[in-house]
Amino acid sequence: MIDLLTWNQVKEIAEKLKDEMGTYKIDWSEDIVCVVYRVDRFDYGGVSQIDRHIDIECSFGEYYEIGEESALFQWIRARCNLPLWQENQETILYQKPFCHGTKDNVKK
């Protein structure tokens, strides 16, 4: 069974991304809205290629792809018990809760 990421684990991922990207000026912990594990299978002339990766999606429309060969992918895989799927599949590991409004901006 796949385990979902906690908010604290997402913050850890954000810190690891900062380290990996050097001086990148994003506050990843606040901007991450979704973490998705994806497996893409491509078949060409009897040969299959499997691409496993994790997409970190941001609130401003950008995303960062973490390839299977990276240490961060392996770190996330271990925490979530990710299977090494062989077919096209995806699963959401974390999704930031969406707030429809606060008490200050909701009409009464």
Protein Blocks (a to p, Z undefined) as FASTA:
>chain_A
ZZdddfklmmmmmmmmmmmnomacbdfklmpmbdcdddddddeehiacdddddddddfko
pacdddfkbmklmmmmmmnopacdfbdcdddfbdcdddfbdfklccZZ
